[in-house]
Amino acid sequence: ALKIGQILSLQDSQTLPAPLAKALERVRTEANVMPKWQLEEVMKENLGENWREKFKVFDEEPFAAASIGQVHEAETHEGEKVAVKVQYPGVARGIDADMANVERIIQLGGFLPKGLF
């Protein structure tokens, strides 16, 4: 739903009523940010208990957030500045379910020739 709202927010402002356009603009620009406890949990799960030791610097405040994750600025021990994309918990399952639904719709709708998909 968030992704649909973000896509709709890119429509010409003349096509949508002003209150709806304003609400959709907020959806596009102000995606939710993971609480710090959850960020810590996700990072531990993916990089291990001592994940912070893998970075010289890690900014806990994301500089970008979207419907599937957020991005943090970090620096390696070699001094290289990197962007660390952290996926929100459960997003992968949601994407898998969405793709399965699209596949079913394509198959049931007969939109593609047999054997192509």
N, C-alpha and C positions, 0 to 999 in steps of 0.2 A: 504494500500500500504506500509506503514511504517513497519507493522508487517511482510509482505512478504519479504521486504528488510532485516529485521533483521534475519529472518529464513535463507534466502539465504546466508547471511554473515557468517553463521556457516559452510558452505560447505568447503571441502578441498580446500586449496588455489591452488592446482594443477589443479583443475577442471575448474576454472574460469580464464579468462584473467586477468593479473595483475591490469590494471586500474579499471576494474569492481570490483575485489576483494577489492581494496583499498577504492573505493567509498562505497561499501556495509559495510565495516568495520566501516567507519565513521557513517553510518546510525545506526549501532548496538550500537556504543559507545557514540554517541553524539546526543541523542534525544533532541528535543527542550525543553527549560525550559520556564515555564509560566512567563510572566512579573509580577513584584511585584503588580501592580494595579489589575491584574487579579487574582492573588493568594488571595489578600485581598477580592475581590468580592466573590470568591468561598468559602472562609472560613466564611465570614459573612452569606452567603446564607445557609451554612450547620450547623454552630455552633452559629449563632447569631451575632448581632452587636458588642458585647463585647467578641468576641472569644478569644482574646489575654489573657483575665483575667483567662481563663481556664488552662493556662500554666504558670509555673514559668519562663521558658525559651522556646523560639521558634526561631529556626534558619531559616531565610527567604531564605537562599541559600540551595537548595536541595542537598542532598548527592547522590541521584540517580534519573534518569529520564528514562522513557521508552515511548512506544507508547500510553499508556492510562493514564499516570499520572506521578507524581514525588513524592519523599519521602523526608521529612524534619525531622531533629533531634529536639526533644523537651524534656522538663523535666516537670513533674507534680509538683504541690505544695508539694507533699509528697516526692519529691526528686527522683522519679522513671524516668529513661531515657526511652523515647518511640520514636517510629518511627511513623510519621503521613503521611499517604499516601493520596495525594490529586489528585483526578481524574480530567483530563482536561475537560472543559465544552464541552458538546455535545457528549462525548464519549459513554455514555449509549445509546443514540439514535442510534449511529452508530453500536454498538454491537447488539442491538435489530434488526436493519435492516439486518445485516449480518446473524444473526441466522434465521430470516424469510426467507432469500434467500436460506440458506442451507436446511431448511425444504422443501421449494418448489422444490429444485433440487432433494432431496431424494424422495419426493412424485412423481414428474414427471418422474424421471429416473427409478422408480421401483426397487431401490437398496435394499430395505428391504421388507420382507413379509408384506402383508396387515394387518393392525391393530397393527403392532409392533411400529409404529411411528405416 
